[in-house]
Amino acid sequence: MTSLSRRGMLLGGSALGAVGAMGVVAPEAWSWSPTGSVIGTGTGADPHWVWDAKADPLVASLFERGEIDRVNELLAGWTHNDQPLPAGLPEDLRVFLEEERQLPSWADQTKLNRVFSFYERRGLYLGVLYGLGSGMMSTVIPREAKAVYYSAGGADMKDRIAKTAKLGYDIGAQNAFGPGGQMVVTCLKTRLTHAAVRHLLPASGHWRASAEEELPISQADIMVTWHSLATFSMNKLTAWNVPISSSDSAAFLHLWQITAHMLGVDDEYIPATWSSANAQSRQVLDPILAPTPEGIELAHILLNLASEYDGGLTKPMLQSFTRYCLGDQIANWLQIPRQPTDAMVSTGWPPFVAAREAGLWFPFVPQGYWLFDEFIRLAVLFFLGEGETVNITIPTGNNPNYG
């Protein structure tokens, strides 16, 4: 199958369709230099062969000791960064969580304090990009699509997306990584979930038959997802002519740098600048995008999630926004039909963005935008969580439909 110039996708917005097929882009051997990382040094080891040396043996031991259900029950009430760990946790897990909940030495509180103002003004765009851009892009990231499809999350995509949406909500909340925020806890629970998937998924014959790797969710895979969120979103905001100051740009990058670290990514793989991020993305994300049967099915499950409530009323608009965010090539890969609303989105979104940006010059408008956007975000979480608080739990099995 021919491939597109994915650089065009990451940089060029809806112009992807004009880029066209440019021939196969083969993945390269890992060559990104750790000198471009947040710590400026490292071994240079290929992250495709690096997983989580701390969380993986810990979670495997919890499984062997039969403690997963008890741990999930105990951690259910642990939600905020500054909240003490619950009593009764296994000692090795308690030590791990206490150590890993600390922010890295290179964390910049000035940038972390500033980034909420950025979300306050641009949260709506980021919500669209995270959901209908990055979220749908995940279905054409073959390793991610297959890992989701055959793991426990694939059996209940609404629940799986609710947990992903929680991370998307928590990262944009005020003081996300500070006291009162929830992002530290969300990252650590996600990290335990990743370790559990690495423990469980190799036992799935269906996954083994479809996957090229021996273990899922390597550090390279996490950075692929990172780029599909952070790097992709920044490039799309630029393509949409959203004016972003250097301070806002640096703060947004730093938020995602901290997120990668808290998810267990070694610092030598976390880009220090957007230029360095784009260089890494060109190597790990751009060449690997491709359709798979699993990804196509997941995409249609995602686009149909709201149909149980609105009878499919919003589905054409969701399809149009997906096409607009990701372009014709990916939309066609995912067998997303063209809709009459395609033209409305492609012609209406740029002036909407321009008008919204113009409104930022008026007093109290940013706060009004935030309140409106916050209502939408909370409504989405309420819908996905079916009215219950979304809690990230360690899975105890794979997709029961596939063994």
C-alpha positions as CSV (number, residue, x, y, z in Angstrom):
1,M,0.0,0.0,0.0
2,T,1.3,3.4,-0.8
3,S,1.8,5.9,1.9
4,L,1.4,9.7,2.2
5,S,3.9,12.3,3.2
6,R,3.0,12.2,6.9
7,R,5.0,15.4,7.5
8,G,2.3,17.1,5.5
9,M,-0.3,15.7,7.9
10,L,1.5,16.9,11.0
11,L,2.2,20.3,9.6
12,G,-0.4,21.0,7.0
13,G,-3.9,20.5,8.5
14,S,-6.6,19.8,6.0
15,A,-4.2,20.3,3.2
16,L,-3.2,16.7,3.6
17,G,-5.5,15.7,0.7
18,A,-3.5,18.0,-1.6
19,V,-0.2,16.4,-0.5
20,G,-1.3,13.1,-2.0
21,A,0.5,9.8,-2.0
22,M,4.3,10.2,-2.1
23,G,5.4,6.6,-1.9
24,V,6.3,4.3,0.9
25,V,8.1,5.9,3.9
26,A,10.0,3.1,5.6
27,P,10.7,3.3,9.3
28,E,14.3,4.1,10.0
29,A,16.6,2.5,12.6
30,W,16.6,4.6,15.8
31,S,19.1,7.4,15.4
32,W,17.5,10.3,17.3
33,S,20.2,11.7,19.6
34,P,19.7,12.1,23.3
35,T,21.5,15.4,23.0
36,G,18.1,16.7,21.9
37,S,16.5,15.5,25.1
38,V,15.5,17.4,28.3
39,I,18.6,16.2,30.0
40,G,20.9,16.5,26.9
41,T,22.5,13.1,27.3
42,G,21.8,9.4,27.4
43,T,22.9,6.0,26.2
44,G,21.2,6.3,22.8
45,A,19.6,2.9,23.3
46,D,16.7,2.1,20.9
47,P,13.5,2.8,22.9
48,H,11.7,0.0,20.9
49,W,13.6,-2.3,23.3
50,V,13.0,-0.4,26.5
51,W,9.9,-0.8,28.6
52,D,9.5,0.0,32.3
53,A,12.2,-1.5,34.5
54,K,10.5,-0.3,37.7
55,A,6.7,-0.9,37.1
56,D,6.9,-4.1,35.0
57,P,8.4,-6.4,37.7
58,L,6.3,-4.8,40.4
59,V,3.0,-5.4,38.6
60,A,4.1,-8.9,37.6
61,S,4.7,-9.6,41.3
62,L,1.2,-8.2,42.2
63,F,-0.3,-10.6,39.7
64,E,1.7,-13.5,41.1
65,R,0.6,-12.7,44.6
66,G,-3.0,-12.3,43.6
67,E,-3.2,-8.7,44.9
68,I,-4.5,-6.8,41.8
69,D,-8.2,-6.7,42.9
70,R,-7.2,-5.5,46.4
71,V,-4.9,-2.8,45.0
72,N,-7.6,-1.6,42.6
73,E,-10.0,-1.3,45.5
74,L,-7.5,0.6,47.7
75,L,-6.4,3.0,44.9
76,A,-10.0,3.9,43.9
77,G,-10.1,6.6,46.4
78,W,-6.6,8.0,45.6
79,T,-7.3,10.8,43.2
80,H,-5.3,13.9,43.9
81,N,-1.6,14.7,43.7
82,D,-1.2,15.8,47.3
83,Q,-3.4,13.1,48.8
84,P,-1.6,10.6,51.0
85,L,-1.4,7.0,49.7
86,P,-4.2,4.8,51.1
87,A,-3.3,2.5,54.0
88,G,-2.9,-1.2,53.4
89,L,-1.1,-1.0,50.0
90,P,1.6,-3.7,49.5
91,E,4.9,-2.3,50.7
92,D,6.7,-2.6,47.3
93,L,3.8,-0.7,45.6
94,R,3.8,2.0,48.3
95,V,7.5,2.6,47.9
96,F,7.1,2.7,44.1
97,L,4.3,5.2,44.2
98,E,6.0,7.5,46.8
99,E,9.1,7.6,44.7
100,E,7.5,8.0,41.3
101,R,5.0,10.7,42.4
102,Q,7.8,13.2,42.7
103,L,8.3,15.6,39.7
104,P,11.7,15.5,38.0
105,S,14.4,17.9,39.0
106,W,14.1,19.7,35.7
107,A,10.4,20.6,36.3
108,D,9.8,24.3,35.8
109,Q,7.0,25.6,38.0
110,T,6.9,28.9,36.1
111,K,6.0,27.1,32.9
112,L,3.6,24.7,34.7
113,N,1.8,27.7,36.3
114,R,1.5,29.5,32.9
115,V,0.1,26.6,30.9
116,F,-3.3,26.8,32.5
117,S,-3.7,30.3,31.0
118,F,-2.9,28.7,27.6
119,Y,-5.6,26.0,28.1
120,E,-8.0,28.7,29.3
121,R,-7.8,30.4,25.9
122,R,-7.2,27.4,23.6
123,G,-8.8,24.5,25.4
124,L,-11.6,24.1,22.8
125,Y,-9.1,23.6,20.0
126,L,-7.1,21.2,22.0
127,G,-10.2,19.2,22.9
128,V,-11.1,18.9,19.2
129,L,-7.5,17.9,18.4
130,Y,-7.2,15.4,21.2
131,G,-10.5,13.7,20.5
132,L,-11.0,13.8,16.7
133,G,-7.4,14.3,15.7
134,S,-5.1,12.3,18.1
135,G,-7.8,9.9,19.2
136,M,-8.7,8.9,15.7
137,M,-5.1,8.9,14.7
138,S,-4.5,6.2,17.3
139,T,-6.5,3.8,15.1
140,V,-3.9,4.1,12.3
141,I,-1.0,3.5,14.7
142,P,-0.8,-0.2,14.1
143,R,0.9,-1.3,17.4
144,E,-1.4,0.9,19.5
145,A,-4.6,-0.2,17.6
146,K,-3.8,-3.9,18.1
147,A,-2.8,-3.5,21.7
148,V,-6.1,-1.7,22.5
149,Y,-8.2,-4.1,20.4
150,Y,-6.9,-7.3,22.0
151,S,-6.5,-6.0,25.6
152,A,-9.3,-5.5,28.1
153,G,-10.0,-2.0,26.7
154,G,-11.0,-3.4,23.4
155,A,-14.0,-5.2,25.0
156,D,-15.5,-1.9,26.3
157,M,-14.3,1.0,24.2
158,K,-16.5,3.5,26.0
159,D,-14.9,2.7,29.3
160,R,-11.4,2.7,27.6
161,I,-12.0,6.1,26.0
162,A,-13.4,7.5,29.3
163,K,-10.1,6.7,31.0
164,T,-8.2,8.2,28.1
165,A,-10.4,11.3,28.3
166,K,-9.7,11.6,32.0
167,L,-6.0,12.1,31.2
168,G,-7.0,14.6,28.6
169,Y,-9.1,16.5,31.1
170,D,-6.6,16.3,34.0
171,I,-3.7,17.6,31.9
172,G,-5.6,20.8,31.1
173,A,-6.9,21.4,34.6
174,Q,-5.5,24.2,36.8
175,N,-2.5,23.1,38.8
176,A,-2.5,19.8,36.9
177,F,0.7,18.5,38.5
178,G,0.5,20.5,41.7
179,P,-1.5,20.4,44.9
180,G,-5.2,19.9,44.2
181,G,-4.5,18.6,40.7
182,Q,-4.9,15.0,39.6
183,M,-2.4,14.5,36.8
184,V,0.3,12.8,38.9
185,V,-2.1,10.2,40.1
186,T,-3.6,9.7,36.6
187,C,-0.1,9.2,35.1
188,L,0.9,6.7,37.8
189,K,-2.3,4.7,37.4
190,T,-1.8,4.7,33.7
191,R,1.7,3.5,34.1
192,L,0.5,0.6,36.2
193,T,-2.1,-0.2,33.5
194,H,0.6,-0.2,30.9
195,A,2.7,-2.6,32.9
196,A,-0.3,-4.9,33.4
197,V,-1.0,-4.9,29.6
198,R,2.7,-5.9,29.0
199,H,2.2,-8.7,31.5
200,L,-1.2,-9.9,30.1
201,L,-1.2,-9.3,26.4
202,P,1.5,-11.7,25.3
203,A,-0.8,-14.5,26.5
204,S,-3.3,-13.6,23.8
205,G,-2.9,-15.8,20.8
206,H,-4.8,-13.3,18.7
207,W,-2.5,-10.5,19.6
208,R,0.6,-12.6,19.1
209,A,-0.6,-13.6,15.6
210,S,-1.1,-10.0,14.6
211,A,1.7,-8.1,16.4
212,E,5.3,-7.8,15.2
213,E,6.7,-7.0,18.7
214,E,7.1,-9.5,21.5
215,L,6.0,-7.0,24.2
216,P,3.6,-4.1,23.8
217,I,3.9,-0.5,24.9
218,S,7.6,0.1,24.6
219,Q,9.0,3.5,25.4
220,A,9.0,4.2,21.6
221,D,5.3,3.3,21.5
222,I,4.6,5.7,24.3
223,M,6.5,8.5,22.5
224,V,4.6,7.7,19.3
225,T,1.4,8.4,21.2
226,W,3.0,11.5,22.8
227,H,3.7,12.9,19.4
228,S,0.2,12.1,18.2
229,L,-1.0,14.3,21.0
230,A,1.5,17.0,21.8
231,T,3.5,17.5,18.6
232,F,0.5,17.0,16.3
233,S,-1.6,19.4,18.3
234,M,1.0,22.2,18.3
235,N,1.6,21.8,14.6
236,K,-2.2,21.9,13.9
237,L,-2.6,25.0,16.0
238,T,0.1,26.6,13.9
239,A,-1.6,25.4,10.7
240,W,-4.8,26.9,11.9
241,N,-3.1,30.3,12.4
242,V,-3.7,30.3,16.1
243,P,-1.2,32.9,17.4
244,I,0.9,31.3,20.2
245,S,3.5,33.2,22.1
246,S,6.9,31.7,22.7
247,S,6.1,31.5,26.4
248,D,2.8,29.6,25.8
249,S,4.5,27.3,23.4
250,A,7.3,26.5,25.9
251,A,4.7,26.0,28.7
252,F,2.6,23.6,26.6
253,L,5.7,21.6,25.6
254,H,6.8,21.5,29.3
255,L,3.4,20.2,30.4
256,W,3.8,17.3,28.0
257,Q,7.5,16.7,28.9
258,I,6.4,16.3,32.5
259,T,3.6,13.9,31.4
260,A,6.1,11.7,29.5
261,H,8.3,11.5,32.5
262,M,5.5,10.7,34.9
263,L,4.3,7.9,32.5
264,G,7.7,6.3,33.0
265,V,9.5,7.4,29.8
266,D,13.3,7.8,30.3
267,D,14.3,11.4,30.2
268,E,16.8,10.7,27.3
269,Y,13.8,10.1,25.0
270,I,11.8,13.3,25.9
271,P,12.5,16.1,23.4
272,A,13.8,19.4,24.8
273,T,12.3,21.6,22.1
274,W,9.6,21.5,19.5
275,S,12.2,21.3,16.8
276,S,13.7,18.3,18.5
277,A,10.2,16.9,18.9
278,N,9.4,17.2,15.2
279,A,12.7,15.5,14.4
280,Q,11.8,12.6,16.6
281,S,8.3,12.5,15.3
282,R,9.5,12.2,11.7
283,Q,11.4,9.1,12.7
284,V,8.9,7.3,15.1
285,L,5.4,8.5,14.1
286,D,5.3,9.6,10.6
287,P,6.5,6.4,8.8
288,I,4.4,3.9,10.8
289,L,0.9,5.3,10.2
290,A,-1.2,2.6,8.3
291,P,-4.6,1.0,8.4
292,T,-5.2,-2.3,10.1
293,P,-8.4,-4.3,10.4
294,E,-8.3,-3.8,14.1
295,G,-7.8,0.0,13.7
296,I,-10.6,0.3,11.2
297,E,-13.1,-1.4,13.5
298,L,-12.0,0.7,16.5
299,A,-12.4,3.9,14.5
300,H,-16.0,3.0,13.7
301,I,-16.7,2.0,17.3
302,L,-15.4,5.4,18.4
303,L,-17.5,7.3,15.8
304,N,-20.6,5.4,16.9
305,L,-20.2,6.0,20.6
306,A,-22.7,8.8,20.7
307,S,-25.3,7.0,18.6
308,E,-26.9,5.3,21.5
309,Y,-28.0,8.7,22.8
310,D,-28.5,10.8,19.7
311,G,-29.5,8.1,17.2
312,G,-26.5,9.0,15.0
313,L,-27.4,12.6,14.6
314,T,-23.9,13.9,15.4
315,K,-22.0,11.1,13.6
316,P,-21.7,12.9,10.2
317,M,-20.2,15.9,12.0
318,L,-17.8,13.7,13.9
319,Q,-16.7,12.1,10.6
320,S,-16.3,15.5,9.0
321,F,-14.1,16.8,11.8
322,T,-12.0,13.7,11.6
323,R,-11.5,14.2,7.9
324,Y,-10.7,17.8,8.5
325,C,-8.2,17.1,11.3
326,L,-6.4,14.1,9.7
327,G,-7.0,14.6,6.0
328,D,-8.4,12.5,3.2
329,Q,-5.8,9.8,3.2
330,I,-6.4,8.7,6.8
331,A,-10.1,9.2,6.5
332,N,-10.2,6.9,3.5
333,W,-8.0,4.4,5.2
334,L,-10.5,4.3,8.0
335,Q,-13.4,3.9,5.5
336,I,-15.0,7.1,6.7
337,P,-17.5,8.2,4.1
338,R,-17.7,11.7,2.8
339,Q,-20.5,13.8,4.3
340,P,-22.4,16.9,3.2
341,T,-21.0,18.5,6.4
342,D,-17.4,18.2,5.1
343,A,-17.5,21.4,3.2
344,M,-19.2,23.2,6.2
345,V,-16.4,22.2,8.5
346,S,-13.5,22.9,6.1
347,T,-14.9,26.3,5.2
348,G,-16.4,27.3,8.6
349,W,-13.7,26.3,11.0
350,P,-11.0,28.8,9.9
351,P,-13.4,31.9,10.3
352,F,-14.7,30.4,13.6
353,V,-11.1,30.2,14.9
354,A,-10.4,33.7,13.7
355,A,-13.5,35.1,15.4
356,R,-12.8,33.3,18.6
357,E,-9.2,34.6,18.7
358,A,-10.5,38.1,18.1
359,G,-12.7,37.8,21.1
360,L,-9.7,37.2,23.4
361,W,-9.0,40.9,23.3
362,F,-12.1,41.7,25.3
363,P,-12.2,41.7,29.1
364,F,-13.4,38.4,30.7
365,V,-13.8,36.6,27.4
366,P,-11.0,34.1,28.1
367,Q,-12.7,33.1,31.4
368,G,-16.0,32.8,29.5
369,Y,-14.4,30.6,26.9
370,W,-13.0,28.5,29.7
371,L,-16.4,28.1,31.4
372,F,-18.1,27.0,28.2
373,D,-15.3,24.6,27.3
374,E,-15.2,23.2,30.8
375,F,-19.0,22.5,30.6
376,I,-18.4,20.6,27.3
377,R,-15.4,18.6,28.8
378,L,-17.4,17.7,31.9
379,A,-20.4,16.7,29.8
380,V,-18.2,14.4,27.7
381,L,-16.7,12.8,30.9
382,F,-20.2,12.3,32.3
383,F,-21.3,10.7,29.1
384,L,-18.3,8.4,28.8
385,G,-18.3,7.5,32.5
386,E,-22.1,7.0,32.4
387,G,-22.6,9.4,35.3
388,E,-19.9,7.7,37.4
389,T,-16.5,9.1,38.4
390,V,-13.9,7.8,36.0
391,N,-11.4,5.6,37.8
392,I,-8.3,4.1,36.1
393,T,-7.9,0.5,37.2
394,I,-5.3,-2.1,36.6
395,P,-6.8,-4.7,34.1
396,T,-6.9,-8.3,35.2
397,G,-7.3,-9.9,31.7
398,N,-7.4,-9.4,28.0
399,N,-10.3,-8.9,25.7
400,P,-12.5,-11.9,26.5
401,N,-13.9,-11.9,23.0
402,Y,-10.4,-12.9,21.7
403,G,-8.7,-14.7,24.5
